[in-house]
């Protein structure tokens, strides 16, 4: 429209443009940090670009079931001074963040490879971080039933083992079993299921650390509130 090159326009307006904000991990508490990692392990990926280096973190969420999860991760990113983009794609909601700092932080906790993800330095994670991690993993790869029993599913034997160890450290009993890959499975890998029985959840519910107003929450929100708040 100006009949001048983009570089010329940029030269004159660059000092008046808003700079891209940096992801501030220090603005988040341990539960929120853990939640990001748990959600990434279940539904996250990097998009660095083939030619130019890019630092995008993407969460592919279920378009029908995960609207509250999209709101939750957007709120956490906003607290860390990053705006998240939410847009529909097929049956998913894609939550995308552009941040070199966020990519570097995730890589300190998760070894990300095309063939899978592995957790890093779990022994250094705090208990609150682990609660947040389990909450994020439940929101991505898990489900809380009406009777309060909670399950997490993964195709990674290593992640399954890590989650079981974390639950043990948090004194949350769980049962683990493996199943053959369903016929419509894309990866064709066996599936590992971790199940926290309803009796265990109800026993945990009676602990003093639970919110006194938990009876006002739905089962799913109750468990999430326990782990995050």
One Martini backbone bead per residue (centre of mass of N, CA, C, O) as a GRO file, in nm:
protein
  229
    1UNK     BB    1   0.055   0.064  -0.019
    2UNK     BB    2   0.335   0.244   0.005
    3UNK     BB    3   0.556   0.154  -0.205
    4UNK     BB    4   0.743  -0.013   0.000
    5UNK     BB    5   0.944  -0.179   0.178
    6UNK     BB    6   0.944  -0.362   0.464
    7UNK     BB    7   1.221  -0.266   0.574
    8UNK     BB    8   1.152   0.034   0.574
    9UNK     BB    9   0.915   0.026   0.766
   10UNK     BB   10   1.065  -0.107   1.002
   11UNK     BB   11   1.278   0.115   1.050
   12UNK     BB   12   1.049   0.335   1.147
   13UNK     BB   13   0.863   0.134   1.360
   14UNK     BB   14   1.025  -0.043   1.569
   15UNK     BB   15   1.019   0.160   1.825
   16UNK     BB   16   0.677   0.130   1.829
   17UNK     BB   17   0.688  -0.165   1.893
   18UNK     BB   18   0.600  -0.447   2.039
   19UNK     BB   19   0.747  -0.667   2.226
   20UNK     BB   20   0.813  -0.981   2.288
   21UNK     BB   21   0.739  -1.171   2.531
   22UNK     BB   22   0.860  -1.342   2.811
   23UNK     BB   23   0.893  -1.629   2.967
   24UNK     BB   24   0.798  -1.652   3.323
   25UNK     BB   25   0.866  -1.894   3.549
   26UNK     BB   26   0.864  -1.722   3.823
   27UNK     BB   27   0.534  -1.675   3.816
   28UNK     BB   28   0.521  -1.973   3.897
   29UNK     BB   29   0.425  -2.244   4.044
   30UNK     BB   30   0.480  -2.576   4.088
   31UNK     BB   31   0.205  -2.679   3.981
   32UNK     BB   32   0.212  -2.521   3.709
   33UNK     BB   33   0.471  -2.641   3.602
   34UNK     BB   34   0.378  -2.937   3.610
   35UNK     BB   35   0.131  -2.905   3.425
   36UNK     BB   36   0.282  -2.842   3.166
   37UNK     BB   37   0.438  -3.111   3.152
   38UNK     BB   38   0.197  -3.305   3.157
   39UNK     BB   39   0.056  -3.191   2.903
   40UNK     BB   40   0.297  -3.236   2.711
   41UNK     BB   41   0.328  -3.543   2.736
   42UNK     BB   42   0.040  -3.593   2.617
   43UNK     BB   43  -0.017  -3.313   2.392
   44UNK     BB   44   0.272  -3.233   2.304
   45UNK     BB   45   0.481  -3.007   2.092
   46UNK     BB   46   0.714  -2.921   1.849
   47UNK     BB   47   0.791  -2.618   1.629
   48UNK     BB   48   1.084  -2.524   1.443
   49UNK     BB   49   1.129  -2.575   1.162
   50UNK     BB   50   1.318  -2.622   0.862
   51UNK     BB   51   1.467  -2.339   0.825
   52UNK     BB   52   1.366  -2.166   1.047
   53UNK     BB   53   1.393  -2.087   1.370
   54UNK     BB   54   1.152  -2.221   1.599
   55UNK     BB   55   0.933  -2.164   1.910
   56UNK     BB   56   0.695  -2.399   1.934
   57UNK     BB   57   0.412  -2.478   2.137
   58UNK     BB   58   0.194  -2.766   2.130
   59UNK     BB   59  -0.159  -2.832   2.197
   60UNK     BB   60  -0.366  -3.121   2.149
   61UNK     BB   61  -0.704  -3.088   2.191
   62UNK     BB   62  -1.014  -3.162   2.267
   63UNK     BB   63  -1.287  -3.001   2.130
   64UNK     BB   64  -1.509  -3.108   2.352
   65UNK     BB   65  -1.351  -3.178   2.642
   66UNK     BB   66  -1.099  -2.930   2.648
   67UNK     BB   67  -1.188  -2.630   2.712
   68UNK     BB   68  -1.088  -2.606   3.009
   69UNK     BB   69  -0.790  -2.668   2.945
   70UNK     BB   70  -0.740  -2.429   2.757
   71UNK     BB   71  -0.798  -2.219   2.977
   72UNK     BB   72  -0.584  -2.310   3.179
   73UNK     BB   73  -0.325  -2.273   2.999
   74UNK     BB   74  -0.381  -1.977   2.935
   75UNK     BB   75  -0.361  -1.875   3.229
   76UNK     BB   76  -0.073  -1.968   3.285
   77UNK     BB   77   0.063  -1.811   3.053
   78UNK     BB   78  -0.037  -1.532   3.145
   79UNK     BB   79   0.118  -1.537   3.417
   80UNK     BB   80   0.396  -1.566   3.224
   81UNK     BB   81   0.355  -1.350   2.979
   82UNK     BB   82   0.180  -1.535   2.773
   83UNK     BB   83   0.032  -1.575   2.470
   84UNK     BB   84  -0.231  -1.777   2.352
   85UNK     BB   85  -0.328  -1.983   2.084
   86UNK     BB   86  -0.666  -2.052   1.971
   87UNK     BB   87  -0.760  -2.329   1.749
   88UNK     BB   88  -0.920  -2.503   1.516
   89UNK     BB   89  -0.857  -2.869   1.435
   90UNK     BB   90  -1.078  -3.043   1.347
   91UNK     BB   91  -1.118  -3.213   1.664
   92UNK     BB   92  -0.942  -2.973   1.771
   93UNK     BB   93  -0.748  -2.785   2.005
   94UNK     BB   94  -0.509  -2.538   1.949
   95UNK     BB   95  -0.226  -2.468   2.155
   96UNK     BB   96  -0.013  -2.179   2.104
   97UNK     BB   97   0.342  -2.111   2.166
   98UNK     BB   98   0.589  -1.848   2.156
   99UNK     BB   99   0.898  -1.981   2.309
  100UNK     BB  100   1.218  -2.024   2.405
  101UNK     BB  101   1.191  -2.054   2.715
  102UNK     BB  102   0.981  -2.283   2.714
  103UNK     BB  103   1.142  -2.490   2.556
  104UNK     BB  104   1.383  -2.501   2.753
  105UNK     BB  105   1.221  -2.589   3.001
  106UNK     BB  106   1.105  -2.854   2.893
  107UNK     BB  107   1.391  -2.980   2.826
  108UNK     BB  108   1.458  -3.007   3.141
  109UNK     BB  109   1.207  -3.237   3.174
  110UNK     BB  110   1.203  -3.326   2.857
  111UNK     BB  111   1.267  -3.579   2.630
  112UNK     BB  112   1.249  -3.499   2.286
  113UNK     BB  113   1.121  -3.725   2.041
  114UNK     BB  114   0.985  -3.872   1.767
  115UNK     BB  115   0.953  -4.160   1.944
  116UNK     BB  116   0.936  -3.975   2.215
  117UNK     BB  117   0.915  -3.948   2.580
  118UNK     BB  118   1.124  -3.827   2.855
  119UNK     BB  119   1.208  -3.800   3.173
  120UNK     BB  120   1.379  -3.549   3.380
  121UNK     BB  121   1.492  -3.528   3.689
  122UNK     BB  122   1.278  -3.637   3.908
  123UNK     BB  123   1.429  -3.615   4.188
  124UNK     BB  124   1.402  -3.282   4.171
  125UNK     BB  125   1.115  -3.292   4.223
  126UNK     BB  126   0.854  -3.175   4.370
  127UNK     BB  127   0.557  -3.247   4.506
  128UNK     BB  128   0.397  -3.017   4.369
  129UNK     BB  129   0.497  -3.078   4.085
  130UNK     BB  130   0.379  -3.367   4.075
  131UNK     BB  131   0.086  -3.290   4.105
  132UNK     BB  132   0.078  -3.118   3.848
  133UNK     BB  133   0.165  -3.338   3.651
  134UNK     BB  134  -0.075  -3.531   3.698
  135UNK     BB  135  -0.293  -3.329   3.616
  136UNK     BB  136  -0.192  -3.286   3.323
  137UNK     BB  137  -0.209  -3.589   3.242
  138UNK     BB  138  -0.512  -3.621   3.291
  139UNK     BB  139  -0.598  -3.390   3.086
  140UNK     BB  140  -0.465  -3.562   2.841
  141UNK     BB  141  -0.447  -3.903   2.941
  142UNK     BB  142  -0.722  -3.889   3.111
  143UNK     BB  143  -0.971  -4.001   3.371
  144UNK     BB  144  -1.270  -3.914   3.558
  145UNK     BB  145  -1.496  -4.074   3.719
  146UNK     BB  146  -1.790  -4.068   3.884
  147UNK     BB  147  -1.656  -4.257   4.123
  148UNK     BB  148  -1.335  -4.133   4.107
  149UNK     BB  149  -1.193  -4.294   3.927
  150UNK     BB  150  -0.851  -4.302   3.789
  151UNK     BB  151  -0.703  -4.264   3.456
  152UNK     BB  152  -0.402  -4.361   3.272
  153UNK     BB  153  -0.275  -4.334   2.933
  154UNK     BB  154  -0.003  -4.518   2.761
  155UNK     BB  155   0.269  -4.615   2.524
  156UNK     BB  156   0.479  -4.573   2.757
  157UNK     BB  157   0.670  -4.753   2.967
  158UNK     BB  158   0.835  -4.527   3.106
  159UNK     BB  159   0.604  -4.339   3.186
  160UNK     BB  160   0.450  -4.545   3.351
  161UNK     BB  161   0.677  -4.587   3.561
  162UNK     BB  162   0.701  -4.293   3.652
  163UNK     BB  163   0.409  -4.254   3.751
  164UNK     BB  164   0.411  -4.477   3.963
  165UNK     BB  165   0.640  -4.352   4.131
  166UNK     BB  166   0.502  -4.083   4.191
  167UNK     BB  167   0.255  -4.198   4.336
  168UNK     BB  168   0.414  -4.336   4.560
  169UNK     BB  169   0.543  -4.072   4.672
  170UNK     BB  170   0.234  -3.957   4.717
  171UNK     BB  171   0.059  -4.192   4.834
  172UNK     BB  172  -0.072  -4.330   4.564
  173UNK     BB  173  -0.256  -4.581   4.475
  174UNK     BB  174  -0.197  -4.822   4.199
  175UNK     BB  175  -0.288  -4.971   3.891
  176UNK     BB  176  -0.126  -5.194   3.648
  177UNK     BB  177  -0.168  -5.230   3.286
  178UNK     BB  178  -0.179  -5.415   2.978
  179UNK     BB  179  -0.250  -5.363   2.624
  180UNK     BB  180  -0.342  -5.407   2.331
  181UNK     BB  181  -0.368  -5.275   2.042
  182UNK     BB  182  -0.588  -5.134   1.873
  183UNK     BB  183  -0.703  -5.154   1.553
  184UNK     BB  184  -0.713  -4.816   1.536
  185UNK     BB  185  -0.423  -4.780   1.582
  186UNK     BB  186  -0.150  -4.591   1.488
  187UNK     BB  187   0.109  -4.719   1.647
  188UNK     BB  188   0.068  -5.030   1.753
  189UNK     BB  189   0.093  -5.002   2.056
  190UNK     BB  190   0.092  -5.074   2.357
  191UNK     BB  191  -0.111  -5.023   2.651
  192UNK     BB  192  -0.090  -4.825   2.944
  193UNK     BB  193  -0.256  -4.863   3.266
  194UNK     BB  194  -0.354  -4.626   3.520
  195UNK     BB  195  -0.520  -4.695   3.838
  196UNK     BB  196  -0.725  -4.511   4.062
  197UNK     BB  197  -0.913  -4.590   4.295
  198UNK     BB  198  -1.188  -4.476   4.456
  199UNK     BB  199  -1.097  -4.547   4.745
  200UNK     BB  200  -0.833  -4.384   4.725
  201UNK     BB  201  -0.962  -4.111   4.659
  202UNK     BB  202  -1.141  -4.097   4.916
  203UNK     BB  203  -0.906  -4.111   5.114
  204UNK     BB  204  -0.770  -3.853   5.008
  205UNK     BB  205  -1.019  -3.667   5.059
  206UNK     BB  206  -0.982  -3.687   5.389
  207UNK     BB  207  -0.762  -3.509   5.388
  208UNK     BB  208  -0.654  -3.203   5.506
  209UNK     BB  209  -0.558  -3.092   5.211
  210UNK     BB  210  -0.841  -3.061   5.144
  211UNK     BB  211  -1.098  -2.907   5.042
  212UNK     BB  212  -1.390  -2.806   5.208
  213UNK     BB  213  -1.551  -2.740   4.916
  214UNK     BB  214  -1.558  -3.012   4.734
  215UNK     BB  215  -1.874  -3.068   4.712
  216UNK     BB  216  -1.903  -2.833   4.479
  217UNK     BB  217  -1.760  -3.027   4.293
  218UNK     BB  218  -1.670  -3.196   4.052
  219UNK     BB  219  -1.484  -3.465   4.002
  220UNK     BB  220  -1.283  -3.342   3.807
  221UNK     BB  221  -1.241  -3.070   3.955
  222UNK     BB  222  -1.157  -3.185   4.224
  223UNK     BB  223  -0.893  -3.320   4.140
  224UNK     BB  224  -0.767  -3.067   4.017
  225UNK     BB  225  -0.779  -2.894   4.275
  226UNK     BB  226  -0.597  -3.077   4.444
  227UNK     BB  227  -0.340  -3.046   4.246
  228UNK     BB  228  -0.338  -2.720   4.207
  229UNK     BB  229  -0.474  -2.576   4.490
   0.00000   0.00000   0.00000
